[in-house]
């Protein structure tokens, strides 16, 4: 089932959006910067995405899973305008300079050093445009011996130690989505918001230096402190929690799995009496604390799976709910597309694209003051002519630029 079949009426936007009137120019590709700027667009900012003529953001060609469009690109690029510029040509550099003269924010995640070679370092731009906020997103940040090292999401998952605590005891595993890019994009987004607030007080723009490595290492705070001062790190535990038990997926009699998690001794007692129907286990010395349950988890798992073997998923969940034990479905992507909670809360909308309307999830934070902006996913160079016209270029000039391959 497509979520578009569950749409209800969309209320009109009430009030202005927080970033109405803010213009963002982005030299972006892949995920980290586009994810950041899409969220700025959600909040009302005008985002001008600068792309290479004929090629564009290489994420446009990762796959063709969404009616011929790439899944990553559809996710991170709605509500933007696409301007093609060959930045190796002086005419294109002049156009970019004109745009930056009217912009509030520049975001870039080009290869290390590329922005500076284009004359787009903060120091150079700050002299010309003192109110401009510049956000540089890179793998390792400016300075240090890793500064010029190439970085992609999986490489940063590895470098940050994430792989060392994720997977099974035998095999590490990466996250199934681009968490290093997402982490960097989120810190870039929130940092730009804070820079805009600061500019309101100081009148001056500032530079934001976002490192994918540092973003991920921040997220690794728990396992790092758990391994503090040379202590053993959390073991790789598959889909189960590494240091709390029972907390993870368990097979049930109908061949499916149920995810459940216990947090304290009260819940353990309720789990034994209501879910397992074995209240005596609550006082069993092997399971008398979380540490003991972790130490004896193989024995405890057999007891749990044996009980669940005669039950369906619905029956297990019914008992877990009665015991007030946290639980969740082990859902597939199709399950998530059709998730009843998302439908009941009316979280799906439609956005336009070159291939027609596509479903899109509303931003997770809902405001009572405004509706987020959810506009078209741009085709490559779709807005070049209108952007240049807004800068004062004539139709003839725009035509010449296109003919010369500058746009």
N, C-alpha and C positions, 0 to 999 in steps of 0.2 A: 504494500500500500504506500502511495506517496503521501507525504505530509500535506501536499497542496490540497488533498481532498478534505482536510480537516480545518481549513481556514475559516475564520469568522470575520465579521466586519472589523475593519481597522479604524480605530478612533482617529479623528483629526488631531494633528499636533496642537498642543496647547502651550502657548508661550514660546519664547525663543530658546534655541539650543545653546548650551554653554559655550561652544566654540564658533557660533555664527560670527562671520566677519573675519575670522582667522584664516590666512592663506598659508598652506604648507607646500613647499616644493620638495619633491623626493627623488633622489637618484638611487633607485632601489631595485633589488632583484631577490629572488628566492623567497624567504619567509620572514626573517627577523624584522627588517625595516617595513615590508608591506603589511605585516600584522600590526605593527605599531601605528602606521599611518591610516590603516582601515579603521582603527578605533578612534583616531582623531576625526576621521570623516563621520563615523557614527555620531559623534558629539556635535556635528555641524560644520566642521572645518572644510574649507575648499582644499582638496588635495590634488595637486598637479603632478602626475607621475611621468617623469622624463624617461623615455625608452629609446633604444637604438633603432633607427629606421630599418624596416624589413625583418628585424629579428625580435626586438623587444626584450622584456624580462624573460630570462630563460625558463622561468617557472611556467610560462605559457605552454611549454612543450614537454612538460614532465610526463603527461599522459593525455588521454582523450576520453576520460571516463564520464564526463558530464555533458552528454549530447555533443561530444567532439571537443569540449573545452577541458582544460586540465583541472583536476580536483584541487590542488594547492592554490591555483590562481583564482578560481571561483571563490574559495574560502576567504582569501585575504585582500581582494581588490575591488569590492563593490564601492559605489559612491565616489569613485575617483574620475579624474579626467586624464586621458592619455595624450601626451605630447611627444612626438618623435623628434629627436635632435641628434645629429652626428657631432658630438662634442669635440671631435678632432678638427672640425672646420671653424674658422674664426667667426663666420656668420652665425653659427649655432651658439658659440660662446657669447656673442653679443646678445642674442635672444635670452639666453639663460641669465645674463647679467641684468637685463631689463626686468625679468621675472623676479629676481632676488631683490631688486629695488622696491618691489611692491609686496614682498612676502614677509611673513612673521617668523617662519620656521623653515630651516633646511634640514632634511634628514638624508643621510647617505650611508650605504653599506657596500660601497665599491671595494675592489681589491685593496689591500694595504698600500697606502701611499698614493693611490690613484686620484683622490680628491685634491690632495695638495698639489699634485702635478698639473691639475686643471685650474689652479689658482683659487681653490675653494677651501683653503684652510681657514680656521676661525680667525687667526690673526689678520689675514688679508681681508677677509670679509667684514670683520668688526670695524676696521678703519672706514670702509665705504658705507656700511650699513650697521650703525651702532646698536640698533634695536633688534637686529636679527638674532634669533636663537639657532644655534648650529648643533645638531645631534649626530655624532659619529658612532656608528655601530660596527664593531669588528670582533674578530675571534678572541684576541688577547689584549686589546687595549693599546694605547700609545705608550711607548717606552718598554724597557725590558728586552731580553734576548729573544722573546717569542713574538715581538711586535709585527714582523713581516711574514710570519708563518701563516700559511693558508689554513682556513678553518671551516669545516662543515659540521652540521648538527651531530652526526654520529661520532666524528672525531672529538668533539667537545664532550659528548657523553662519556667517552673513554678517558679523556684527559682529566676530567673533573672527578673521576672515581665512581661515577654513577654505575658503570658496568660492573665494578667490583662488588657491588652489593645487590645487583639485580640479576635474576635468573635462577637457575637451580644450583645445587652444590657442585654439579659436574660441569655446567656450562653457563657462562654469563650471557645476558640477553640485553639488547637495547630496548628502549621504550618504543611502543608502536606508533608514536607520533613525534613530531619534531620538538621535543621539550626544550632543547638548548636554544633553538630559535625563538620559541614561545617565551621562555624566560627572559631573554634579551629584549624581545619586542615589548613585553610588559613593563620592564624597567625603563625602557626608552619612552614609552607612552606616559607613564606616571611622572617621569623626570621632566618631560616637556611640559606637562601640566604645571608642575611646580615652578619651572622656569618662566612660564607665562605669568604666574602669580607674582614671582619675584620682580619681573619686568614692570608690572603695574606699580610697584613701590619705587624701584630704582630708575626706571626709564631706560634701562640698558639690557641688551641681550646677553646671553652667556653661552658657554660651550658645555655640551654634555658628552662625556666619553663613556660609552657602554661596552663592556666586554662580555662576550658570550661565556667565557671561562668563569669570570667572577660571578655572573648571574647564576650559573649552575652550581658553583661552589657554595654560594649563599643557600641554595636549596638543599645542599648536602649537609646542612648544619647538624641535624640529628645524628646521622651515622658518624660524622667526624667527631662530635663530642662523645658519642658512645665508645669510640676508639681512642679517647683522649689518653695522652701520656703513654702511648704504646700498648694500650689494652686491645684485645682482639676485636675486630670490627663485627658488625652484625652479619650473621651468615646469610648466604643467598638461599632464599626459602620459596622460590617459585611464586605462586600467587598467594601464598600465606604470609602472615606477618612474621617478621624475623625474630621478634622478641616477646610476642604476646600469643598465648594459646588457650583455647581454640579461637583462631581468628584467620579465616581463609575459606576456600571452597571445599565442599564435601559432596561426594556422590550420594544420590538418593535412588530409590528403587526403580523409578521409571527411566533411569539412564541419564537424567539431567543432573545439574549441580546446583547447590544453594551456597551462597556466600553468607557467612555469619561472623559476628565478632563479639567477644566478651571483654569487658573493661575492668570489672571489679568482682569482689567475692560475693556480693549480693546477687549479681547476675549469674555467677557460677552456681550458686545454690538453686536459683530458679531454673537454670538450664537443666540441672540434674533431676529436679522433681517434676517439672512440667514438660520438658522436651524429651529427655531421655527416659523418664518414668523410673529413675533409679536414684531416689533421694539419698541413699546411703553413700553415694559417691562424693557428696559434698564434704563428707568428713574423712574421706579416704586420704591417708597420709601422702600417697603418691601424687595427689592433685590438690593439696591443701593451700597452695599459693600459686601465683602465676609462674614463679621460678620453677616450682615442682612440676607444674603442668607442661612447661617447656621442656624440662629435663626428661619427662616421661610421655612426650607427645605421641610417639609411635604406638604405645599401648592405648592411650586415650583415643587416638584416631580410630583404632579398631573398634572400640566400644561405640563411638559415635556412628561410624559407617554401618556397623552391624544393626544398630537401632533404625537408621534411616533406610536400610535395604528393603524393609517391608512397607515403606511409605512412598507416596508420590510427593512431588515437589510442593504441590498445593497443601498437602497435609503437614509437611515439615514446616512450611511458612506459617500455617495456622497455629501450630504449637509455639513457634518462635515469637509470633506476635502476642500470643496469650502470656508468654513469659516476659514480654517486653525486652526481648533480645534483638539487637540490631541485625538486620539481614538485608540482602539484596539479590536480585537476579543476576546470573552470569550471562549478560546479554550480548548478542551479536550486533553488528552494525544495523541490520534490518530491524532488530528489536528496538534499537534506539530511534531509528526513523519513525517507528510506530509507537513510541513510548506514550502510554496514556497520560502521564503527568504533564508532558510537554504539550499534548493536545488540549488537556483540560485547562491549562493555564494560558492557552492561546499564544504559544511562543513562536509559532511559525508565521513567516511572511513570504512574499514573493518579490524577487528583484528581477529586473530586466537584464538582458544580455544579448549578444549577437545571435544566439540560438533560441531566443524567446525567454519566457518567464521561468525562473528557477526558484526552488524553495530555499529559504535562508532563515537561520535561527536568530531571533532577536538578541541583542547584547545581554549578557547575564544580569547586569545591574539595572533594575527597572526604576525609573524616576516618576514621581507623580507630577512633575512640572513640565515634562516634554516627552515627545516621541522621538526615538533615535532616527537618524537619517539612514535610509536603506534604499539607495538608488542604484542605477545601472552599473554592471561590470563592463568597463570600456573595452572595445576592440582596439587593436594596436593603432595608435595615431588617430583615433576617432575624433579627438577634440583639438587636433593641431590647428586647424583653420580658425576655429572660434577663439582659441587662446591668443593666436597671433593677431586676429582682428581686434581683440580687446587691448592689445598693446599698440594698436594704431597702424598695423600693416594693411595694405590694400590687397584686393583679390589678386591683382597682377603680381605683386610682390610675393604673396603666398604661393601662387602658381609657379613662379620662378624658383623659389626655395625647394618646392616639391620636385620640380623637374631636375634640379641639380643634385637631388638626393640629400639635401641638408636637413630636411624634415621628412 
